[in-house]
Amino acid sequence: MGTMGGDGQPQTHMQVISNIIDFGMDVQESIEAPRWISESFKTDRRFVDILIMERRFPQKVVAKLESMGHRVSYVEEWSQIMGHAQAIMIKKEEGAMYGGADPRGDSAAFGW
């Protein structure tokens, strides 16, 4: 698996892998799921943490995060700032290869 995205790279990797392992998604579903990135930046006097989320997250999830004190900022539904993930999964016991390509970028999954 790989993705572009600077500081968001390890966050995207974790989300895609978690979607497969914890939520039972296939490779393509895991790549297409809504994403978030946690950012921290310095203002004149302090650091500010912000959670950047695609608008496809359910509003009740966002409301819960905000009620816990998270600062949330939104980006469009398929934002390219969330990286462009690509992945393959080889299941030898099935004799199968699975691929996934991110609709956030210009990509496709091929196998042979």
Sequence and secondary structure as in RCSB ss.txt:
>XXXX:A:sequence
MGTMGGDGQPQTHMQVISNIIDFGMDVQESIEAPRWISESFKTDRRFVDILIMERRFPQKVVAKLESMGHRVSYV
EEWSQIMGHAQAIMIKKEEGAMYGGADPRGDSAAFGW
>XXXX:A:secstr
 B   GGGHHHHHHHHHHHHHTT   HHHHHHS  EEEEEEE SSSEEEEEEEETTS HHHHHHHHHTT  EEEE
 TT GGG   EEEEEETTTTEEEEEE TTSS      
